[in-house]
Amino acid sequence: MNSSKDTNLDRSWAFLFARLVLGLIFFIAGVYKVFQLGPLEHARKYFLPYADTFLPVWSLWAMGVVIPFVELIAGGLVILGLRTRQALVALGFVLAIVTFGHLLKEPLYEFHTHVIPRLALLLFVFLLPREDDRFSLDYLLKRSKNQRVDAED
């Protein structure tokens, strides 16, 4: 029979693998969009087609240029497990923006291949208890800080 310690370790591994996969999906997309495609071309290719909607063109340029950097940075942070909550919130907004855009052009857009798997992983990582993310920099930094406080007492 599994002990509580084994269950906690299993959750830590699950947390790590979910974080790594989710982080890699966004990080690699960000690497491609920032360093290969380029942020301006990303905006032209994926955001400017929405210029015929009610959205101001400046907002299309802004989102089209910023999102690759958000994916790159937040994806990297999720991989490392550093500032994980903030990174997940940023990536959640990216998914919401992408969802909005797709629905604006195609009201019956099928999300099962793109948005839903990413959202499922994001929610899984977001909802797991932080103390179970033992293979993250957030956990190690908090543990180190707690040990310093204990040593000072």
Residue pairs with C-beta under 8 A, 6 or more apart in sequence:
2 10
8 132
8 134
9 134
11 128
11 129
11 132
12 132
12 133
12 134
12 135
13 135
14 128
15 125
15 128
15 132
15 133
15 134
15 135
15 136
16 81
16 133
16 135
16 136
18 121
18 124
18 125
18 128
19 78
19 79
19 81
19 84
19 125
19 133
19 136
20 79
21 121
22 75
22 78
22 91
22 118
22 121
22 122
22 125
23 75
23 76
23 77
23 78
23 79
23 80
24 75
24 79
25 75
25 118
25 121
26 71
26 72
26 74
26 75
26 78
26 91
26 94
26 118
27 71
27 72
27 75
27 76
27 78
27 79
28 75
29 68
29 71
29 75
30 68
30 69
30 70
30 71
30 72
30 73
30 75
30 76
31 72
33 39
33 42
33 67
33 68
33 71
33 72
34 68
34 69
34 72
37 45
37 68
39 64
39 65
39 66
39 68
39 69
40 65
42 64
42 65
42 67
42 68
43 60
43 61
43 63
43 64
43 65
44 64
46 64
47 60
47 61
47 63
47 64
47 101
48 57
48 60
48 61
48 64
49 105
50 60
50 101
50 104
50 105
51 57
51 60
53 104
53 105
55 104
63 97
67 94
67 97
70 90
70 91
70 93
70 94
71 91
71 94
73 87
73 90
74 86
74 87
74 88
74 90
74 91
74 94
75 87
75 91
77 83
77 84
77 86
77 87
78 84
78 87
78 88
78 91
78 125
80 136
80 137
81 133
81 135
81 136
81 137
81 138
81 139
82 136
82 137
82 138
82 141
83 138
84 125
84 130
84 133
84 136
84 138
85 126
85 130
88 122
88 125
88 126
91 118
91 122
92 119
92 122
92 126
95 115
95 118
95 119
95 122
98 114
98 115
99 111
99 115
102 109
102 111
102 115
103 109
130 138
130 139
131 139
133 139
